[in-house]
């Protein structure tokens, strides 16, 4: 068996999916911060002189660029065709699913020059031989937002396959917490499967799992009217 196949076989699915979700969560957290700093920068857009002389404006611009670069780099890494790394490619092979969606994501990252930007000015830098060979690649904010949205949609599909019907309700709960981030943000997304949902949503999940034939019933001992009995329950 090849080294690659051994790596795929030995990697725990829960470990892969959870940490991949955490990586997407870090990207979402960076995007929410980026959006806030862009709003701060726009306060000074009308007056260039004031902008260049205001420390708050300068700090916002610096942080905006750094957050943009971080998001571009992380999205590029998610699109790598590598196993043993936190990539959608690895998750697709492990789950034997989402080949088309993953290729579409990789195509977007490639066509919008995310990887080229990362390699030229963010990380894994390729150094041109001469000064005149250096090039500046600008990734528009709208493309960054699209990249984040595509990564999020793909992650939700992976979670739907791995967690089942509960993933929809868990991600809805996660959205409520998006603007109250944990430290580090990854931790909140790693814990997503364990969030306590409302009774109404737990009932909906149970019915959906029954309809899909994936509900797991177990026998437990209990007391009913003072007598020992066994009942069938869904512990989850």
C-alpha positions in Angstrom: 0.0 0.0 0.0 1.4 3.4 -1.0 2.2 6.0 1.6 -0.6 8.2 0.4 -3.2 5.4 0.8 -1.9 4.6 4.3 -2.3 8.3 5.2 -5.8 8.4 4.0 -6.7 5.1 5.7 -5.2 6.1 9.1 -6.6 9.6 9.3 -9.6 9.7 11.5 -12.6 11.2 9.6 -13.8 13.2 12.6 -10.3 14.6 13.1 -10.1 15.7 9.5 -13.6 17.2 9.2 -13.5 18.9 12.5 -10.1 20.6 11.9 -11.1 21.5 8.4 -14.2 23.2 9.8 -12.0 25.0 12.3 -9.8 26.3 9.5 -12.9 27.6 7.6 -14.0 29.1 10.9 -10.7 31.0 11.2 -11.2 32.4 7.7 -14.7 33.5 8.6 -13.4 35.2 11.8 -10.7 37.0 9.7 -13.4 38.1 7.2 -15.6 39.6 9.9 -12.6 41.6 11.3 -11.6 42.7 7.7 -15.1 44.0 7.1 -15.0 46.0 10.3 -11.6 47.6 9.5 -12.8 48.4 6.0 -15.7 50.4 7.5 -13.2 52.3 9.7 -11.0 53.0 6.7 -13.9 54.4 4.8 -14.5 57.1 7.4 -11.3 58.8 6.2 -11.7 58.2 2.5 -12.9 61.7 1.7 -9.9 63.5 3.2 -6.6 61.9 2.0 -4.4 64.3 4.1 -6.3 63.4 7.3 -6.1 59.8 6.4 -2.3 59.9 6.0 -1.9 61.7 9.3 -4.3 59.8 11.5 -2.8 56.8 13.3 -6.1 55.1 13.6 -6.6 55.3 9.8 -3.1 54.1 9.1 -3.5 51.1 11.5 -6.8 50.2 9.9 -5.3 50.2 6.5 -2.4 48.1 7.6 -4.6 45.6 9.3 -7.0 45.5 6.4 -4.1 44.5 4.1 -2.8 41.9 6.5 -6.3 40.3 7.0 -6.9 40.3 3.2 -3.5 38.5 2.7 -4.3 36.0 5.5 -7.7 35.1 3.9 -6.1 34.8 0.5 -3.4 32.5 1.8 -5.7 30.3 3.8 -8.2 29.9 1.0 -5.3 29.0 -1.3 -4.1 26.3 1.1 -7.6 24.8 1.3 -7.5 24.5 -2.5 -4.3 22.6 -2.6 -4.4 19.0 -4.0 -2.6 17.5 -1.0 -3.4 14.7 1.4 -2.3 14.9 5.0 -3.1 18.6 5.0 -6.2 20.6 5.8 -7.5 20.7 2.3 -10.9 20.1 0.7 -9.1 17.7 -1.7 -8.1 15.4 1.3 -11.7 15.6 2.7 -13.2 14.7 -0.7 -10.9 11.6 -1.0 -11.6 10.5 2.6 -15.4 10.9 2.2 -15.4 9.7 -1.4 -17.7 12.7 -2.3 -17.9 16.3 -3.6 -15.4 15.8 -6.4 -17.2 18.4 -8.6 -17.7 21.0 -5.9 -14.1 20.7 -4.8 -12.9 21.1 -8.4 -15.1 24.2 -8.8 -13.5 25.7 -5.7 -10.0 24.9 -6.9 -10.9 26.5 -10.3 -12.1 29.7 -8.6 -9.0 30.0 -6.5 -6.8 29.5 -9.5 -8.6 31.8 -11.9 -8.9 34.6 -9.4 -5.1 34.3 -8.8 -5.3 33.6 -5.0 -2.5 31.1 -5.2 -0.4 33.3 -7.4 -0.8 36.2 -5.0 0.1 34.0 -2.0 3.2 32.7 -3.7 4.4 36.1 -4.9 3.8 38.3 -1.8 2.4 36.4 1.2 4.0 33.0 1.8 5.9 30.3 0.0 7.3 33.3 -1.9 8.9 32.9 -5.2 11.7 35.5 -5.7 12.0 36.9 -9.2 15.6 37.2 -10.4 15.4 40.9 -11.1 13.7 43.9 -9.6 11.8 44.6 -12.8 10.3 41.1 -12.7 8.3 41.8 -9.5 4.6 42.1 -10.0 1.8 43.4 -7.7 -1.4 41.2 -7.7 -4.5 42.8 -6.3 -7.4 40.6 -5.2 -10.6 42.7 -5.2 -12.6 42.5 -1.9 -15.6 41.1 -3.8 -13.5 38.1 -4.9 -12.4 37.6 -1.3 -16.0 37.5 -0.1 -16.9 35.1 -2.9 -14.0 32.9 -1.9 -15.1 32.8 1.7 -18.7 32.1 0.7 -17.6 29.2 -1.5 -15.5 27.7 1.2 -18.3 28.0 3.7 -20.9 26.4 1.4 -18.5 23.5 0.7 -17.8 23.0 4.4 -21.5 22.9 5.1 -22.0 20.2 2.5 -19.1 18.2 4.0 -20.7 18.5 7.4 -24.1 17.5 6.1 -22.5 14.2 4.8 -20.6 13.7 8.1 -23.0 14.9 10.8 -26.3 14.3 9.0 -29.4 16.4 9.4 -28.2 18.1 12.6 -25.5 20.0 10.6 -28.1 22.5 9.2 -29.3 23.4 12.7 -25.8 23.5 14.2 -24.6 25.9 11.5 -27.6 28.1 12.2 -26.6 28.2 15.8 -23.0 28.9 14.8 -24.1 31.9 12.7 -25.7 33.4 15.9 -22.3 33.2 17.5 -20.3 34.5 14.6 -19.9 38.0 15.9 -19.2 36.8 19.5 -16.0 34.9 18.6 -14.1 32.5 20.9 -10.4 32.7 21.4 -9.1 31.1 19.2 -12.0 31.2 16.7 -11.1 27.7 15.6 -12.3 26.3 19.0 -15.9 27.5 18.5 -16.1 25.7 15.1 -14.4 22.5 16.5 -17.2 22.4 19.1 -20.0 22.9 16.6 -21.3 19.3 16.8 -21.8 19.6 20.6 -23.8 22.8 20.7 -27.1 22.4 22.7 -30.0 23.0 20.3 -33.6 23.8 21.2 -36.1 21.0 22.0 -37.9 21.9 18.8 -34.8 21.6 16.6 -33.8 18.3 18.3 -37.2 16.9 17.6 -36.9 18.0 13.9 -33.4 16.3 13.7 -34.7 13.1 15.2 -37.6 12.9 12.7 -35.3 13.7 9.8 -32.8 11.0 10.9 -35.7 8.5 11.2 -36.8 9.3 7.7 -33.3 8.9 6.4 -32.8 5.6 8.2 -29.8 6.8 10.2 -31.3 7.1 13.6 -29.5 4.9 16.2 -31.7 3.4 18.9 -30.2 1.9 22.1 -31.7 0.0 25.0 -31.2 1.5 28.4 -32.3 0.5 31.9 -34.7 2.9 33.7 -37.5 3.1 36.3 -41.1 3.5 35.2 -43.6 3.8 38.1 -40.9 2.4 40.4 -40.3 -0.7 38.2 -37.1 -1.5 36.3 -37.7 -1.4 32.6 -35.8 -1.3 29.4 -36.6 1.4 26.9 -35.3 2.3 23.4 -33.8 5.7 23.1 -31.7 7.9 20.8 -28.9 9.1 23.1 -27.6 11.6 20.7 
